[in-house]
Amino acid sequence: MKRPLRLLVPLLLLAAACTSSPDGPDDGDGGGGDTVPPAPSGPHWQPRPGLTWQWQLKGKLDPAVDVQVYDIDAVDQDAAAVADLHRRGRKVICYVSTGAWENWRPDAKQFPRDVLGKGNGWDGERWLDIRRTDVLEPLIAKRFDLCRAKGFDAVEPDNMDGYNNDTGFPLKAADQLKYNELIARLAHDRGLAVGLKNDLDQIPQLLAHFDFAVNEQCAQYGECDKLTPFVKAGKAVFHVEYELPPAKFCAESRKLGLSSMEKKYDLLVWRQPC
C-alpha cells in the first residue's frame, strides 16, 4: 500500500515517551565499502517491547524529554549530542535514508545520476535503484560508519519499501529483500542494532535480520497487527501516528505491545504518547 513517507523536513529526527532502563521493562540486553568496517565494541543493543521514545526531524534538539530512546539524524546531530543523551540514560538511534537520495546531504554528489529515480513525494528526494548494490553499498556503509563514529546505538534506515512505490525502476519484492538484508548486515557489522522501517509485507522474511521496527500510521491504515511478530520475538516496535489522536489508537497499541505516540508531520519536539 502506498502511504505518506515520514515528512522529512531536510534535517534531523527524534521522538519520546517515559523512563526506566533503556533495555526495556523486561530487562533486555543491554568503515564503508572498500574499507574495513570498524570492529564492533560488543554485542549490539536489542531493544525490547515497551520502551518509550522521542523522534524529532527539525528544530533544536531537546535532550530532556522523559523517554528511554531517542531517534535523531546522523548528520545534523554530532557526537556531543549523542554523548549527552547517553549521560542522561538514553539509547540513541541514528536516522539514515537508505532507499532515497536527498539533495542536501554532504555526500549527495557521490550518487551517480543513473541510480536516481522518481521523486518520492518530498522536496529534494528521489528513490534509489536498490538493485545497484555495487554503487549503494559503499555509500551506505560510510553513512553507517558515521553513525558508529558518533557513538549511536542503532540505525533507522528509511525508505525501505521502494518496491511498493512508483520509483521509476522495475523493483521486485526480491530486490527489496536482498537490499534490506544487506542494510541489516552493514549495521550489524558495525555493532549497531538496526530497525525495519515500514515494509510490513516483508516482516515474515526480514524479522530475523532486524532488531526492532519503526512504523508510521499502521493504525490509520489498519495494519498494526502485522507488527506483532516483532513483539512476540521480544523486539520493540516504535510507532507514530500523525492524523489520529491517541484516543483512536492507544488502546490497540497497548494491547499489541507497541511503543506509540502522536506526532505532527513537522517532527519537532511536540509529542503525545500513549
C-alpha positions as CSV (number, residue, x, y, z in Angstrom):
1,M,0.0,0.0,0.0
2,K,1.3,3.5,-0.8
3,R,1.3,5.8,2.1
4,P,2.9,9.1,3.0
5,L,6.6,8.5,4.0
6,R,7.8,10.3,7.1
7,L,7.6,14.1,6.5
8,L,11.3,14.7,6.3
9,V,11.9,18.4,6.7
10,P,15.5,18.3,5.4
11,L,17.1,17.7,8.7
12,L,17.1,15.5,11.8
13,L,14.9,13.3,13.9
14,L,14.0,12.1,17.3
15,A,10.9,11.0,19.5
16,A,9.6,10.4,23.1
17,A,7.9,8.6,26.0
18,C,8.9,7.6,29.7
19,T,11.6,6.3,31.9
20,S,13.4,3.1,33.2
21,S,16.2,1.0,31.8
22,P,16.7,1.7,28.0
23,D,16.7,-2.0,27.5
24,G,13.0,-2.2,28.4
25,P,10.7,-3.2,31.2
26,D,11.8,-6.8,30.9
27,D,15.5,-6.0,31.5
28,G,16.6,-7.0,27.9
29,D,20.2,-6.8,26.6
30,G,21.9,-4.2,27.5
31,G,34.3,1.5,7.5
32,G,32.3,1.7,4.4
33,G,32.5,-0.1,1.1
34,D,36.1,-0.9,0.3
35,T,37.3,0.0,3.8
36,V,37.4,-2.5,6.7
37,P,34.4,-1.9,9.0
38,P,35.3,-0.7,12.4
39,A,35.4,-3.5,14.9
40,P,32.2,-3.7,16.9
41,S,32.6,-2.7,20.6
42,G,30.5,-5.6,21.7
43,P,27.1,-7.3,21.2
44,H,24.7,-4.8,19.6
45,W,21.8,-3.4,21.5
46,Q,18.5,-5.3,21.4
47,P,15.5,-3.0,22.2
48,R,12.6,-4.7,24.0
49,P,8.9,-4.0,23.6
50,G,7.5,-1.3,25.9
51,L,10.4,1.2,25.5
52,T,9.4,4.9,25.3
53,W,10.9,7.1,22.6
54,Q,11.3,10.5,21.0
55,W,11.6,11.3,17.3
56,Q,12.4,14.8,16.0
57,L,13.4,15.8,12.5
58,K,13.5,19.6,12.9
59,G,14.5,22.2,15.3
60,K,16.9,22.4,18.2
61,L,17.3,19.1,19.9
62,D,15.6,18.9,23.3
63,P,17.5,16.3,25.3
64,A,15.3,16.5,28.3
65,V,12.2,14.6,27.1
66,D,11.5,11.9,29.6
67,V,12.0,8.8,27.4
68,Q,14.3,5.8,27.1
69,V,15.2,6.1,23.4
70,Y,15.9,9.0,21.1
71,D,15.9,8.7,17.3
72,I,17.9,11.6,15.7
73,D,19.6,12.4,12.4
74,A,23.0,11.0,11.5
75,V,24.4,14.2,10.1
76,D,22.5,17.0,11.8
77,Q,23.5,15.8,15.3
78,D,27.1,15.5,16.5
79,A,28.9,13.1,18.8
80,A,28.5,15.5,21.7
81,A,24.7,15.4,21.4
82,V,24.8,11.6,21.4
83,A,27.1,11.5,24.4
84,D,24.8,13.9,26.3
85,L,21.8,11.7,25.7
86,H,23.8,8.7,26.9
87,R,24.7,10.6,30.1
88,R,21.0,11.1,30.6
89,G,20.5,7.3,30.4
90,R,19.0,7.2,26.8
91,K,19.8,4.9,24.0
92,V,20.2,6.7,20.6
93,I,19.1,5.7,17.2
94,C,20.7,7.1,14.0
95,Y,18.4,8.2,11.2
96,V,19.8,7.4,7.7
97,S,17.9,7.4,4.4
98,T,19.0,4.2,2.7
99,G,16.3,3.9,-0.1
100,A,16.1,7.5,-1.3
101,W,18.5,10.2,-2.3
102,E,18.4,13.6,-0.5
103,N,19.9,16.5,-2.4
104,W,21.1,18.4,0.7
105,R,23.2,15.6,2.2
106,P,27.0,16.1,2.2
107,D,27.6,13.0,0.1
108,A,24.7,13.7,-2.4
109,K,27.1,14.3,-5.3
110,Q,28.6,10.9,-4.9
111,F,25.4,9.2,-6.1
112,P,25.5,8.6,-9.9
113,R,22.5,10.0,-11.8
114,D,21.6,6.6,-13.1
115,V,20.7,5.3,-9.7
116,L,18.3,8.3,-9.0
117,G,14.7,7.6,-9.8
118,K,11.4,9.4,-9.4
119,G,10.7,11.8,-6.6
120,N,9.2,10.2,-3.5
121,G,6.8,13.0,-2.6
122,W,9.2,15.1,-0.6
123,D,11.2,18.1,-1.8
124,G,14.7,17.2,-2.8
125,E,14.3,13.4,-2.5
126,R,14.3,10.7,-5.2
127,W,14.1,7.0,-5.0
128,L,17.2,4.9,-5.4
129,D,17.7,1.9,-7.7
130,I,18.3,-0.5,-4.8
131,R,19.4,-3.2,-7.3
132,R,22.7,-1.3,-7.8
133,T,24.3,-2.5,-4.6
134,D,27.7,-2.1,-6.4
135,V,27.2,1.7,-6.1
136,L,25.0,1.9,-3.0
137,E,26.7,-0.5,-0.6
138,P,29.9,1.6,-0.1
139,L,27.9,4.8,0.2
140,I,25.6,3.5,2.8
141,A,28.4,1.7,4.6
142,K,30.2,5.1,5.0
143,R,27.0,6.6,6.5
144,F,26.8,3.8,9.0
145,D,30.5,4.3,9.8
146,L,29.5,7.9,10.7
147,C,26.7,6.6,13.0
148,R,29.2,4.4,14.8
149,A,31.9,7.0,15.0
150,K,29.4,9.4,16.7
151,G,28.5,6.7,19.3
152,F,25.0,5.8,18.2
153,D,23.5,2.5,19.4
154,A,21.4,1.7,16.4
155,V,20.3,2.9,12.9
156,E,16.9,3.6,11.5
157,P,17.2,3.1,7.7
158,D,14.4,4.9,6.0
159,N,12.6,4.4,2.6
160,M,12.9,0.6,2.8
161,D,9.8,-0.2,0.7
162,G,10.6,1.3,-2.7
163,Y,9.3,-1.8,-4.4
164,N,5.8,-0.9,-3.3
165,N,6.1,2.6,-4.8
166,D,6.5,4.2,-8.2
167,T,10.2,4.6,-8.1
168,G,11.0,4.8,-11.9
169,F,12.7,1.4,-11.6
170,P,11.2,-2.1,-12.1
171,L,11.8,-3.1,-8.5
172,K,10.6,-6.5,-7.3
173,A,9.9,-7.8,-3.8
174,A,13.1,-10.0,-4.2
175,D,15.1,-6.9,-4.9
176,Q,13.8,-5.3,-1.7
177,L,14.5,-8.3,0.4
178,K,18.1,-8.6,-0.9
179,Y,18.7,-4.9,-0.2
180,N,17.1,-4.8,3.2
181,E,19.2,-7.8,4.3
182,L,22.3,-6.0,3.1
183,I,21.4,-3.0,5.1
184,A,20.9,-5.1,8.2
185,R,24.3,-6.8,7.7
186,L,26.1,-3.4,7.2
187,A,24.6,-2.2,10.5
188,H,25.4,-5.4,12.5
189,D,29.0,-5.5,11.0
190,R,29.5,-2.2,12.9
191,G,28.0,-3.3,16.2
192,L,24.8,-1.3,15.6
193,A,21.2,-2.5,16.1
194,V,19.0,-1.9,13.1
195,G,15.3,-1.3,12.6
196,L,12.9,-2.2,9.8
197,K,11.1,0.9,8.6
198,N,7.6,0.2,7.5
199,D,7.7,-2.6,4.8
200,L,5.1,-4.6,6.6
201,D,4.5,-7.2,4.0
202,Q,8.1,-8.5,4.2
203,I,8.2,-8.8,8.0
204,P,8.0,-12.6,7.9
205,Q,11.1,-12.8,5.8
206,L,13.0,-10.0,7.5
207,L,12.2,-10.5,11.1
208,A,15.4,-12.5,11.9
209,H,17.6,-9.8,10.3
210,F,16.2,-6.8,12.2
211,D,16.3,-5.9,15.9
212,F,13.3,-3.6,16.1
213,A,10.7,-1.9,13.8
214,V,9.8,1.7,13.2
215,N,6.3,2.3,11.8
216,E,4.3,5.2,10.6
217,Q,0.5,5.2,10.6
218,C,-0.3,1.5,11.0
219,A,-3.4,2.4,13.0
220,Q,-4.7,4.8,10.3
221,Y,-4.2,2.1,7.7
222,G,-5.5,-0.8,9.8
223,E,-2.2,-2.7,9.7
224,C,-0.8,-2.7,13.3
225,D,-1.5,-6.4,13.7
226,K,1.2,-7.1,11.1
227,L,3.8,-5.9,13.5
228,T,3.0,-8.5,16.2
229,P,5.8,-10.8,15.0
230,F,8.4,-8.3,16.3
231,V,6.7,-8.0,19.7
232,K,6.3,-11.8,20.0
233,A,10.1,-12.1,19.2
234,G,10.8,-9.7,22.1
235,K,11.7,-6.8,19.7
236,A,10.5,-3.2,20.1
237,V,8.1,-1.6,17.7
238,F,8.4,2.2,17.7
239,H,5.2,3.6,16.2
240,V,3.9,7.0,15.3
241,E,0.6,8.4,14.1
242,Y,0.1,11.8,12.5
243,E,-3.6,12.1,11.7
244,L,-5.2,10.2,14.6
245,P,-5.4,11.4,18.2
246,P,-4.2,8.9,20.9
247,A,-7.8,8.1,21.8
248,K,-8.1,6.5,18.4
249,F,-5.1,4.1,18.6
250,C,-3.6,3.9,22.1
251,A,-5.9,1.1,23.4
252,E,-4.9,-1.1,20.5
253,S,-1.3,-0.2,20.7
254,R,-1.2,-1.2,24.4
255,K,-2.8,-4.5,23.6
256,L,-0.3,-5.2,20.8
257,G,2.7,-4.0,22.9
258,L,3.7,-1.1,20.6
259,S,5.6,2.0,21.7
260,S,3.2,4.5,20.3
261,M,2.7,8.3,20.2
262,E,1.2,11.0,18.1
263,K,3.5,13.4,16.3
264,K,2.9,16.3,13.9
265,Y,4.2,16.0,10.4
266,D,7.0,18.5,11.0
267,L,8.5,16.2,13.6
268,L,9.5,18.9,16.0
269,V,9.8,18.3,19.8
270,W,6.0,18.0,20.4
271,R,4.6,14.6,21.0
272,Q,1.6,13.0,22.7
273,P,2.5,9.5,23.9
274,C,0.1,6.7,24.8
